[in-house]
């Protein structure tokens, strides 16, 4: 069996989605699934937006000085639930 024919990534998208869905449902039934708080979701969205804009700026030939225009983020506190 060739290496590229193994594993999750080599499956078609529909099969991957089916398997992932089963895992998510099982985790929720077991009670171990992660549920986002509004604060976690907000932080994730902010970080994604920053990364997306940074990539776009780099593709358009942005300079390192452009980085200084961003505001500094607040320090991330460790999750108390872990």
ZIPE-V344165 format. One record per residue. N is the residue number from 1. RES is the residue in three letters. SS is DSSP state (@ for helix, = for strand, . for the rest). OMEGA is omega in radians with two decimals (* if undefined). Layout:
n | res | ss | omega
N | RES | SS | OMEGA
N | RES | SS | OMEGA
This chain:
n | res | ss | omega
1 | UNK | . | -3.14
2 | UNK | . | -3.09
3 | UNK | @ | -3.11
4 | UNK | @ | 3.13
5 | UNK | @ | -3.10
6 | UNK | . | 2.93
7 | UNK | . | -3.06
8 | UNK | @ | -3.06
9 | UNK | @ | -3.12
10 | UNK | @ | -3.14
11 | UNK | . | 3.06
12 | UNK | . | -3.03
13 | UNK | @ | -3.10
14 | UNK | @ | -3.14
15 | UNK | @ | 3.09
16 | UNK | @ | -3.11
17 | UNK | @ | 3.13
18 | UNK | @ | -3.13
19 | UNK | @ | -3.14
20 | UNK | @ | 3.12
21 | UNK | @ | 3.11
22 | UNK | @ | 3.13
23 | UNK | @ | 3.12
24 | UNK | @ | 3.13
25 | UNK | @ | 3.14
26 | UNK | @ | -3.14
27 | UNK | @ | 3.12
28 | UNK | @ | 3.12
29 | UNK | @ | -3.13
30 | UNK | @ | -3.14
31 | UNK | . | -3.11
32 | UNK | . | -3.12
33 | UNK | . | 3.10
34 | UNK | . | 3.06
35 | UNK | . | -3.07
36 | UNK | . | 2.94
37 | UNK | . | -3.14
38 | UNK | @ | 3.13
39 | UNK | @ | 3.10
40 | UNK | @ | -3.14
41 | UNK | @ | 3.12
42 | UNK | @ | 3.14
43 | UNK | @ | 3.13
44 | UNK | @ | 3.11
45 | UNK | @ | 3.12
46 | UNK | @ | -3.13
47 | UNK | @ | 3.11
48 | UNK | @ | 3.11
49 | UNK | @ | 3.11
50 | UNK | @ | -3.13
51 | UNK | @ | -3.13
52 | UNK | @ | -3.14
53 | UNK | @ | 3.11
54 | UNK | @ | 3.12
55 | UNK | @ | -3.13
56 | UNK | @ | -3.14
57 | UNK | @ | 3.13
58 | UNK | @ | 3.13
59 | UNK | @ | -3.12
60 | UNK | . | 3.09
61 | UNK | . | 3.11
62 | UNK | . | -3.13
63 | UNK | . | 3.11
64 | UNK | @ | 3.12
65 | UNK | @ | 3.12
66 | UNK | @ | -3.13
67 | UNK | @ | -3.08
68 | UNK | @ | 3.13
69 | UNK | @ | -3.12
70 | UNK | . | 3.09
71 | UNK | . | 3.12
72 | UNK | . | -3.14
73 | UNK | . | 3.09
74 | UNK | . | 3.11
75 | UNK | . | -3.13
76 | UNK | . | 3.14
77 | UNK | . | 3.11
78 | UNK | . | -3.14
79 | UNK | . | -3.11
80 | UNK | . | -3.06
81 | UNK | . | -3.07
82 | UNK | . | *
